[in-house]
């Protein structure tokens, strides 16, 4: 299953970097709000993808040949 924990790590790093800034530039608050909104959307999409992948995985595991299929080289669990 694919995961993207990097999305949260990147968002946290961006927030930390933003909080450490001392220089004020015109439009800064508007840009910060836009970035915040985009980060929330990316994190939400990442969560939706994870939920869909879990549903697909569950459905696949119900197939009678799932064990045989996943035992084949290159098809089994590839890890994160």
Order of alpha helices (4+ residues) and beta strands (2+ residues): alpha-alpha-alpha
